[in-house]
Amino acid sequence: MSAEVWDLPEAERRERLKRALALSASSVPQGIGTQKERTLHSVLKYYMEPDEEYHEIPVGSFIADIYRDGRITEIQTGSFSPLRKKLEAFLPEFPVTIVYPIPWHKWVHWILPDTGEVSGGRRSPKKGELYMLLPELYRIRPFLNHPNLSLLPLLIDLREYRYQDGWGREGKRGSHRADRVPFEIGPSLLLRGAADYVSLLPQLPDPFTMKDFIKATRLSPRGASYALSALRELGVARKSGQEGRSYLYTISKEESSHAL
């Protein structure tokens, strides 16, 4: 992954995203509720590589989101599970970067299913962090230490559109997501090795327990368990003892030079 693509000043990120939104709009059918969540994927593909000549390229038995100069970039907006077969095929031959968007600040808009009317939007109190990538790494554990693999989590401000088709008085619980549209690209961190993952983490006591990890990351217990398993696979975290019924863990003290 070329540093010029991800390590950009704020003004250049905005200009690049503006171009990506325009290019995506010309290639994807428009209309909220018709996208099936393709907008976020499409925009990020143009953000990472504006020239669509390098998009959707057959590589062996698979289609790479971006293939240029012998390098592959995969945009993954959901679970990493579908990537396993691709990584098994790509990594022995090509450097692969997985781009993973994380909602930084999110505005939620509601769509009335009967009329298609869209609400003005309300900002969610939740705020994303780069380390929220970690639980997904559990799904690709066998590949985490491969020298050809890089990860690029991106913090993104976006508008999320949801159908008001759930249960409860307002029909919001259990509702379905229609689309996500980014409007700002925030900080990122290119992850190539153990030291980079250390830079990704929030401050933790030394040693720490799973309870400490959950408190620091605000991940769910399952998400925290997946994240810690991935960190152990990477050699970033290791068991260092036991306190009562809880295991103690220690994080490597190496520092990264890739933080933005």
Rosetta silent file (secondary structure, phi, psi, omega in degrees, C-alpha in Angstrom):
SEQUENCE: MSAEVWDLPEAERRERLKRALALSASSVPQGIGTQKERTLHSVLKYYMEPDEEYHEIPVGSFIADIYRDGRITEIQTGSFSPLRKKLEAFLPEFPVTIVYPIPWHKWVHWILPDTGEVSGGRRSPKKGELYMLLPELYRIRPFLNHPNLSLLPLLIDLREYRYQDGWGREGKRGSHRADRVPFEIGPSLLLRGAADYVSLLPQLPDPFTMKDFIKATRLSPRGASYALSALRELGVARKSGQEGRSYLYTISKEESSHAL
SCORE:     score description
SCORE:     0.000 S_00000001
   1 L     0.000  122.231  178.379    0.000    0.000    0.000 S_00000001
   2 L   -70.674  134.166 -178.784    1.516    3.315   -1.050 S_00000001
   3 H   -60.541  -28.124 -176.585    1.694    5.807    1.816 S_00000001
   4 H   -65.628  -19.847 -179.382    0.408    8.535   -0.505 S_00000001
   5 H   -79.721  -36.712 -173.203   -2.997    6.837   -0.622 S_00000001
   6 H  -108.983  -31.038 -174.515   -3.648    6.669    3.122 S_00000001
   7 L   -94.792   73.264 -175.058   -1.262    9.105    4.821 S_00000001
   8 L  -116.327  147.544  171.444   -2.829   12.337    3.563 S_00000001
   9 L   -61.995  159.288 -175.586   -3.443   15.742    5.187 S_00000001
  10 H   -55.973  -44.363 -177.609   -7.068   16.458    6.058 S_00000001
  11 H   -62.277  -38.757 -179.977   -7.635   18.827    3.121 S_00000001
  12 H   -72.274  -34.646  175.225   -6.351   16.244    0.630 S_00000001
  13 H   -61.538  -43.043 -179.832   -8.484   13.510    2.188 S_00000001
  14 H   -63.100  -43.287 -178.835  -11.539   15.699    1.730 S_00000001
  15 H   -66.644  -40.033  179.219  -10.728   16.446   -1.899 S_00000001
  16 H   -65.081  -40.744  178.590  -10.040   12.797   -2.641 S_00000001
  17 H   -66.691  -39.058  178.461  -13.335   11.775   -1.016 S_00000001
  18 H   -58.356  -43.822  178.197  -15.208   14.448   -2.963 S_00000001
  19 H   -66.275  -39.887 -179.145  -13.880   12.981   -6.226 S_00000001
  20 H   -64.342  -40.085  178.170  -14.681    9.449   -5.062 S_00000001
  21 H   -62.574  -41.388  179.882  -18.279   10.396   -4.260 S_00000001
  22 H   -67.322  -43.607  179.666  -18.704   11.908   -7.721 S_00000001
  23 H   -65.017  -40.460  179.332  -17.158    8.909   -9.491 S_00000001
  24 H   -65.512  -40.637 -179.115  -19.257    6.490   -7.455 S_00000001
  25 H   -60.973  -30.258 -179.190  -22.449    8.430   -8.170 S_00000001
  26 H   -82.756  -12.115 -176.037  -21.855    8.015  -11.893 S_00000001
  27 H  -111.715  -17.963 -177.117  -21.319    4.250  -11.633 S_00000001
  28 L  -113.267  131.566  176.893  -23.882    3.115   -9.035 S_00000001
  29 L   -53.311  134.856 -173.610  -27.677    3.458   -9.512 S_00000001
  30 L   -93.453  162.065  177.741  -28.864    6.268   -7.277 S_00000001
  31 L   122.157  115.584  178.790  -31.651    6.470   -4.740 S_00000001
  32 L   -59.756  134.738 -178.902  -31.643    5.773   -1.022 S_00000001
  33 L    95.292   -8.302  177.342  -33.085    2.344   -0.357 S_00000001
  34 L  -109.110   -4.228 -171.954  -31.939    0.964   -3.725 S_00000001
  35 L   -80.738  -29.792 -173.461  -28.241    0.640   -2.912 S_00000001
  36 L    54.365   41.111  176.590  -28.240   -2.480   -0.720 S_00000001
  37 L    66.935   21.826  179.114  -25.236   -0.929    1.042 S_00000001
  38 H   -78.872  -21.204 -172.793  -23.177   -0.641   -2.119 S_00000001
  39 H   -61.307  -49.639 -178.209  -22.483    3.072   -1.710 S_00000001
  40 H   -59.616  -45.926  179.261  -19.896    2.817    1.064 S_00000001
  41 H   -61.456  -45.438 -177.813  -18.033    0.028   -0.730 S_00000001
  42 H   -64.798  -45.454 -178.859  -18.132    1.847   -4.066 S_00000001
  43 H   -62.283  -44.040 -179.042  -16.982    5.193   -2.670 S_00000001
  44 H   -66.787  -31.493  177.313  -14.061    3.650   -0.805 S_00000001
  45 H   -64.276  -43.205  177.425  -13.016    1.767   -3.929 S_00000001
  46 H   -72.658  -28.753  176.817  -12.788    5.053   -5.824 S_00000001
  47 H   -65.859  -44.736 -179.055  -11.123    6.712   -2.836 S_00000001
  48 H   -74.699  -33.670 -179.151   -8.354    4.115   -2.792 S_00000001
  49 L  -146.899   98.234 -176.706   -8.083    3.924   -6.602 S_00000001
  50 L   -64.292  -25.566 -176.666   -9.814    6.619   -8.721 S_00000001
  51 L   -86.202  109.128 -176.062   -9.082    4.830  -12.022 S_00000001
  52 H   -70.172   -6.344  174.090  -11.797    2.213  -12.503 S_00000001
  53 H   -59.309  -25.102 -177.572   -9.604    0.439  -15.056 S_00000001
  54 H  -101.331   10.833  179.529   -8.066   -1.264  -12.005 S_00000001
  55 E   -92.987  148.407  172.526  -11.390   -2.184  -10.355 S_00000001
  56 E    51.308   60.614 -176.042  -12.967   -5.662  -10.249 S_00000001
  57 E  -102.361  127.764  175.347  -10.018   -7.464  -11.810 S_00000001
  58 E   -63.995  126.695  174.750  -10.000  -11.275  -12.204 S_00000001
  59 E  -131.229  104.675 -173.730   -7.084  -12.755  -10.273 S_00000001
  60 L    64.248 -128.686 -177.947   -7.071  -16.532  -10.519 S_00000001
  61 L   -90.944    3.296 -174.801  -10.519  -17.828   -9.548 S_00000001
  62 E  -123.299  167.561  176.184  -11.500  -14.615   -7.721 S_00000001
  63 E  -109.532  120.811  177.068  -12.262  -10.973   -8.446 S_00000001
  64 E   -85.107  136.971  177.052  -10.048   -8.418   -6.693 S_00000001
  65 E   -57.538  -45.953  177.550  -11.721   -5.136   -5.733 S_00000001
  66 E  -138.897  130.722  173.723   -8.567   -3.311   -6.870 S_00000001
  67 E  -135.278  117.530 -179.872   -5.537   -4.777   -8.620 S_00000001
  68 E  -151.118  135.273  176.660   -2.726   -2.501   -9.699 S_00000001
  69 L    53.550   38.941  176.091    1.024   -2.880  -10.080 S_00000001
  70 L    76.541   12.198 -179.199    0.938   -6.386   -8.660 S_00000001
  71 E  -122.537  145.326 -178.732   -0.883   -5.332   -5.475 S_00000001
  72 E  -115.051  137.622  173.132   -4.422   -6.148   -4.361 S_00000001
  73 E  -123.246  126.857  177.170   -6.746   -3.992   -2.260 S_00000001
  74 E  -112.658  127.923  176.413   -9.935   -5.439   -0.806 S_00000001
  75 E   -95.217  117.476 -177.476  -12.658   -3.151    0.593 S_00000001
  76 L  -121.553  109.091 -177.670  -14.466   -4.985    3.384 S_00000001
  77 L   -97.075   -5.280  179.903  -17.453   -3.203    4.936 S_00000001
  78 L  -131.801 -147.909 -178.300  -18.791   -6.235    6.820 S_00000001
  79 L   -58.631  146.120  177.867  -17.604   -9.515    8.301 S_00000001
  80 L   -81.842   -7.416 -176.614  -14.140  -10.759    7.335 S_00000001
  81 L   -53.908  -43.219 -179.324  -15.367  -14.348    7.015 S_00000001
  82 L   -65.856  -12.604 -178.359  -15.898  -14.128    3.202 S_00000001
  83 H   -79.886  -15.099 -170.063  -12.263  -13.035    2.797 S_00000001
  84 H   -58.454  -47.260 -178.249  -10.742  -16.315    3.942 S_00000001
  85 H   -66.855  -38.192  177.692  -10.805  -18.077    0.569 S_00000001
  86 H   -62.889  -46.356 -178.827   -9.557  -14.966   -1.228 S_00000001
  87 H   -62.731  -38.901  178.358   -6.657  -14.528    1.196 S_00000001
  88 H   -60.207  -36.342 -179.421   -5.717  -18.172    0.852 S_00000001
  89 H   -82.649  -39.450 -172.255   -5.489  -17.669   -2.917 S_00000001
  90 H   -80.685  -44.073 -166.905   -4.000  -14.156   -3.056 S_00000001
  91 L   -61.253  -35.106  178.207   -1.420  -13.980   -0.262 S_00000001
  92 L   -63.384  -20.636 -173.823    1.113  -16.505   -1.605 S_00000001
  93 L  -114.309  -26.838 -170.183    1.432  -14.415   -4.774 S_00000001
  94 L  -136.830  147.219  166.226    0.472  -10.797   -4.012 S_00000001
  95 L   -68.271  133.651 -177.519    0.663   -8.125   -1.322 S_00000001
  96 E  -126.176  131.610  172.932   -2.912   -7.598   -0.083 S_00000001
  97 E  -115.724  126.880  176.106   -4.332   -4.651    1.857 S_00000001
  98 E   -99.318  120.226  177.655   -7.748   -4.963    3.514 S_00000001
  99 E   -97.146  125.452 -175.036   -9.502   -1.605    3.925 S_00000001
 100 E  -128.342  109.061  179.597  -12.050   -1.611    6.748 S_00000001
 101 E   -77.482  138.141  177.394  -14.260    1.451    7.382 S_00000001
 102 E  -123.333  121.017  178.500  -15.268    2.193   10.980 S_00000001
 103 E   -58.501  119.748  179.486  -18.039    4.741   11.650 S_00000001
 104 E   -86.892  -62.448  170.544  -16.320    7.577   13.543 S_00000001
 105 E  -124.475  136.246 -172.614  -19.298    9.909   13.856 S_00000001
 106 E  -130.237  134.509  172.856  -22.626    8.726   12.503 S_00000001
 107 E  -109.234  126.201 -176.930  -25.889   10.457   11.631 S_00000001
 108 E  -101.520  126.732  176.753  -28.890    8.124   11.436 S_00000001
 109 E  -114.874  139.787 -177.866  -31.727    8.877    9.000 S_00000001
 110 E  -107.553  137.733  179.506  -34.981    6.920    9.026 S_00000001
 111 E  -109.714  124.944  174.653  -36.926    5.860    5.934 S_00000001
 112 L   -77.083  118.091 -174.602  -40.678    5.290    6.156 S_00000001
 113 L   -59.036  -34.532 -175.272  -41.247    2.056    4.188 S_00000001
 114 L   -73.972  -35.928 -173.757  -44.707    3.057    2.931 S_00000001
 115 L  -111.483  -20.361 -175.032  -43.809    6.505    1.575 S_00000001
 116 L    79.776    3.595  179.264  -40.015    6.508    1.220 S_00000001
 117 L   -64.814  137.743 -176.651  -39.883    9.736    3.233 S_00000001
 118 E  -113.247  132.072  179.757  -36.465   10.270    4.866 S_00000001
 119 L   -72.651  165.471 -177.699  -35.986   11.956    8.244 S_00000001
 120 L   -69.298  -22.155  176.453  -33.546   14.818    8.777 S_00000001
 121 L   102.358  143.480  178.268  -31.106   12.675   10.735 S_00000001
 122 E  -135.519  137.518 -178.524  -29.822   12.520   14.304 S_00000001
 123 E   -73.103  131.021  177.263  -26.235   12.088   15.465 S_00000001
 124 L   -74.213  141.425  177.666  -25.523    8.805   17.222 S_00000001
 125 L   -71.834  -16.200 -178.794  -23.833    9.145   20.634 S_00000001
 126 L   -75.693  142.926  179.149  -21.495    6.262   19.751 S_00000001
 127 L  -127.517  131.586 -178.166  -18.021    7.101   18.462 S_00000001
 128 L   -79.650  156.531  175.446  -15.808    4.707   16.554 S_00000001
 129 L  -134.380  151.995 -177.292  -12.161    3.915   17.297 S_00000001
 130 H   -59.667  -33.602 -177.527   -9.552    2.282   15.065 S_00000001
 131 H   -69.462   -6.584  176.708   -9.152   -0.680   17.417 S_00000001
 132 H   -68.754   -6.303  169.858  -12.758   -1.692   16.655 S_00000001
 133 H   -66.600  -31.008 -166.233  -11.203   -3.547   13.732 S_00000001
 134 H   -54.857  -44.607 -178.893   -9.748   -6.133   16.135 S_00000001
 135 H   -57.923  -32.754 -179.804  -12.744   -8.482   16.603 S_00000001
 136 H   -68.715  -25.774 -178.559  -12.934   -9.059   12.832 S_00000001
 137 H   -64.426  -25.249  177.372   -9.301  -10.211   12.761 S_00000001
 138 H   -55.109  -33.518 -174.832  -10.356  -13.304   14.672 S_00000001
 139 H   -75.866  -15.052  178.807  -12.066  -14.514   11.490 S_00000001
 140 H  -123.718   34.032 -176.669   -8.811  -14.459    9.495 S_00000001
 141 H   -51.790  -42.017 -176.952   -6.441  -15.686   12.240 S_00000001
 142 H   -61.956  -16.536 -174.381   -4.471  -18.111   10.018 S_00000001
 143 H  -107.264   -4.303 -169.267   -3.341  -15.205    7.811 S_00000001
 144 L   -61.146  -31.798 -178.180   -2.573  -12.492   10.364 S_00000001
 145 L   -97.594   11.058  179.746    1.186  -13.055   10.403 S_00000001
 146 L   -71.427  132.096 -177.053    1.562  -13.432    6.656 S_00000001
 147 L   -64.339  -17.290  179.804    4.194  -10.952    5.362 S_00000001
 148 L   -90.756   -0.129 -175.971    1.995  -10.016    2.383 S_00000001
 149 E  -101.394  130.509  171.431   -0.987   -8.909    4.507 S_00000001
 150 E  -127.229  149.389  176.534   -1.680   -5.322    5.565 S_00000001
 151 E  -119.414  140.419  177.982   -4.779   -3.912    7.258 S_00000001
 152 E  -131.511   89.370  171.732   -6.059   -0.354    6.886 S_00000001
 153 E   -74.590  136.751  179.424   -8.871    0.627    9.274 S_00000001
 154 E  -121.305  126.615  171.200  -10.373    4.005    8.328 S_00000001
 155 E   -81.149  129.879 -172.798  -12.412    6.207   10.637 S_00000001
 156 E  -134.884  132.355  168.783  -15.270    7.636    8.587 S_00000001
 157 E   -83.984  132.359 -176.489  -18.041   10.126    9.229 S_00000001
 158 E  -148.556  164.584  172.666  -21.147    8.847    7.502 S_00000001
 159 E  -106.821  124.867  179.323  -24.894    9.039    7.136 S_00000001
 160 E  -106.806  128.627  179.910  -26.673    5.784    7.830 S_00000001
 161 E  -107.650  126.574 -177.668  -30.118    5.229    6.339 S_00000001
 162 E  -127.580  141.015  172.986  -32.409    2.710    8.039 S_00000001
 163 E   -73.088  135.816  177.430  -35.897    1.495    7.236 S_00000001
 164 L   -85.917   63.465 -171.735  -38.331    2.211   10.063 S_00000001
 165 L  -120.921   17.591 -178.925  -39.560   -1.375    9.748 S_00000001
 166 L   -90.045 -156.743  179.861  -38.683   -2.850   13.134 S_00000001
 167 E  -108.221 -177.915 -174.845  -40.752   -3.384   16.235 S_00000001
 168 L    89.251  172.404 -174.839  -41.596   -1.136   19.160 S_00000001
 169 L   -59.708  -36.944 -177.112  -43.680    2.016   19.108 S_00000001
 170 L  -100.784   -0.464  178.685  -41.467    3.770   16.552 S_00000001
 171 L    69.573   28.010 -176.256  -40.501    0.709   14.527 S_00000001
 172 L  -103.232  -26.641  179.591  -36.774    1.230   15.151 S_00000001
 173 E   -73.857  128.739 -178.313  -35.783   -1.814   17.166 S_00000001
 174 L    74.207   19.573 -178.999  -34.645   -4.604   14.877 S_00000001
 175 L   -73.229  164.949 -178.834  -34.815   -2.295   11.840 S_00000001
 176 L  -104.449  140.087  178.664  -32.942   -2.969    8.596 S_00000001
 177 E   -81.999  134.440 -179.396  -30.106   -0.832    7.251 S_00000001
 178 E   -95.924  -42.806 -174.752  -30.647    0.527    3.743 S_00000001
 179 E  -167.236  160.572  172.426  -27.391    2.309    2.968 S_00000001
 180 E  -133.945  129.495 -175.672  -24.356    4.117    4.365 S_00000001
 181 E  -123.648  114.253 -179.601  -22.915    7.207    2.686 S_00000001
 182 E   -76.092  147.338  174.392  -19.526    8.595    3.835 S_00000001
 183 E  -135.160    1.475  176.473  -18.882   12.340    3.903 S_00000001
 184 E  -156.118  135.345  173.987  -15.577   12.621    5.801 S_00000001
 185 E  -104.329  123.232 -177.945  -12.463   10.441    6.014 S_00000001
 186 E  -100.868 -151.863 -178.024  -10.765   10.663    9.401 S_00000001
 187 E   -63.819  155.838  177.122   -7.605    9.146   10.914 S_00000001
 188 E  -143.211  171.060  179.236   -6.229    5.817    9.783 S_00000001
 189 E  -150.882  117.350  179.813   -3.429    3.465   10.727 S_00000001
 190 L   -82.250  120.789 -173.752   -1.650    1.118    8.339 S_00000001
 191 E  -104.974  112.432 -178.864   -1.072   -2.175   10.118 S_00000001
 192 L  -117.724  -20.097 -176.038    1.852   -4.246    8.857 S_00000001
 193 L  -160.042 -179.479 -174.306    3.241   -5.895   11.958 S_00000001
 194 H   -55.995  -41.260 -177.373    2.977   -6.398   15.706 S_00000001
 195 H   -61.614  -34.197  179.074    4.325   -2.938   16.574 S_00000001
 196 H   -67.111  -36.977  179.736    1.561   -1.286   14.548 S_00000001
 197 H   -69.647  -30.255  174.440   -1.123   -3.176   16.461 S_00000001
 198 H   -62.190  -41.672  179.350    0.388   -1.955   19.741 S_00000001
 199 H   -65.648  -23.235 -178.322   -0.134    1.622   18.498 S_00000001
 200 H   -72.103  -25.794 -167.056   -3.748    0.769   17.741 S_00000001
 201 L   -82.036  149.594  170.491   -4.661   -0.036   21.357 S_00000001
 202 L   -72.688  170.736  179.590   -6.095    2.238   24.065 S_00000001
 203 L   -67.091  132.124 -179.351   -4.185    2.598   27.322 S_00000001
 204 L  -128.488  147.965  172.517   -4.276   -0.601   29.369 S_00000001
 205 L   -66.173  161.056  179.922   -2.938   -1.496   32.816 S_00000001
 206 L  -129.557  111.338   -1.116    0.063   -3.811   32.893 S_00000001
 207 L   -77.778  175.912  179.648   -0.793   -6.589   33.378 S_00000001
 208 E  -134.104  158.142  176.129   -4.506   -6.492   32.517 S_00000001
 209 L  -104.041  172.503  175.048   -7.487   -8.820   32.732 S_00000001
 210 H   -60.078  -37.951  178.348  -10.274   -9.418   30.246 S_00000001
 211 H   -61.366  -41.903  176.260  -12.441   -7.151   32.394 S_00000001
 212 H   -61.742  -40.976 -177.860   -9.833   -4.375   32.054 S_00000001
 213 H   -65.006  -42.900  178.316   -9.730   -4.936   28.290 S_00000001
 214 H   -63.260  -42.363 -179.492  -13.514   -4.679   27.955 S_00000001
 215 H   -64.807  -41.572 -176.851  -13.559   -1.474   30.006 S_00000001
 216 H   -72.266  -36.817 -175.236  -10.762    0.158   27.978 S_00000001
 217 H   -94.169  -20.244 -175.760  -12.084   -0.806   24.529 S_00000001
 218 L    62.146   24.216  173.469  -15.841   -0.661   25.206 S_00000001
 219 L   -81.548  157.963  173.841  -16.177   -3.819   23.106 S_00000001
 220 L   -66.065  159.867  176.950  -18.809   -6.418   23.934 S_00000001
 221 H   -53.848  -42.331  178.711  -17.531   -9.414   25.942 S_00000001
 222 H   -66.771  -45.010  179.353  -17.611  -11.564   22.784 S_00000001
 223 H   -61.175  -41.070  179.069  -15.941   -8.849   20.691 S_00000001
 224 H   -64.855  -39.445  178.352  -13.261   -8.351   23.330 S_00000001
 225 H   -63.375  -44.266  177.130  -12.622  -12.103   23.466 S_00000001
 226 H   -62.383  -44.029 -178.180  -12.240  -12.232   19.669 S_00000001
 227 H   -61.989  -45.287 -178.256   -9.985   -9.162   19.702 S_00000001
 228 H   -67.538  -35.465  175.814   -7.704  -10.551   22.401 S_00000001
 229 H   -61.982  -41.483  178.421   -7.456  -13.899   20.594 S_00000001
 230 H   -65.334  -41.708  179.283   -6.328  -12.051   17.457 S_00000001
 231 H   -64.038  -35.978  176.846   -3.771  -10.032   19.434 S_00000001
 232 H   -68.570  -38.409  177.297   -2.386  -13.245   20.921 S_00000001
 233 H   -62.136  -37.319  179.765   -2.161  -14.767   17.430 S_00000001
 234 H   -75.820  -12.259 -175.993   -0.181  -11.706   16.319 S_00000001
 235 L    82.768    9.666 -179.789    2.167  -12.003   19.286 S_00000001
 236 L   -79.749  -38.100  179.484    1.024   -8.605   20.570 S_00000001
 237 E  -118.608  148.312  176.250   -0.596   -9.976   23.734 S_00000001
 238 E  -145.021  150.602  174.018    0.439  -12.945   25.852 S_00000001
 239 E   -68.493  136.380 -177.527   -0.773  -14.592   29.015 S_00000001
 240 E  -128.802    9.212  179.752    1.435  -13.586   31.936 S_00000001
 241 E   151.662 -162.851 -178.631   -0.222  -15.168   34.943 S_00000001
 242 E  -147.376  140.741  177.783   -3.489  -15.489   36.789 S_00000001
 243 E  -125.846  103.834 -172.704   -5.298  -13.392   39.381 S_00000001
 244 L    64.585 -124.914  179.651   -7.973  -15.422   41.109 S_00000001
 245 L   -95.072    2.108 -176.154  -10.054  -16.934   38.305 S_00000001
 246 E  -103.443  137.015  174.005   -8.939  -14.308   35.759 S_00000001
 247 E   -74.904  148.800  173.794   -6.008  -14.624   33.363 S_00000001
 248 E  -104.687  143.067 -179.385   -3.503  -11.781   33.251 S_00000001
 249 E  -127.717  153.263  177.176   -2.197  -10.462   29.927 S_00000001
 250 E  -128.846  142.304  178.100    0.744   -8.286   28.907 S_00000001
 251 E  -104.434  141.523  175.717    1.136   -6.162   25.759 S_00000001
 252 L   -57.953  146.128 -178.478    4.412   -5.737   23.868 S_00000001
 253 L   -93.742    5.966  179.705    6.033   -2.350   24.477 S_00000001
 254 L   -62.820  149.266  179.159    7.178   -1.875   20.865 S_00000001
 255 L  -113.089  151.058 -179.248    6.107    1.389   19.256 S_00000001
 256 L  -100.414  151.289  175.065    4.901    1.952   15.709 S_00000001
 257 L  -104.551    7.458 -174.541    6.037    4.547   13.201 S_00000001
 258 L  -101.912    5.581 -178.342    2.871    4.239   11.079 S_00000001
 259 E   -68.960  142.324  178.138    0.395    6.221   13.216 S_00000001
 260 L   -99.448    0.000    0.000   -1.389    9.090   11.475 S_00000001
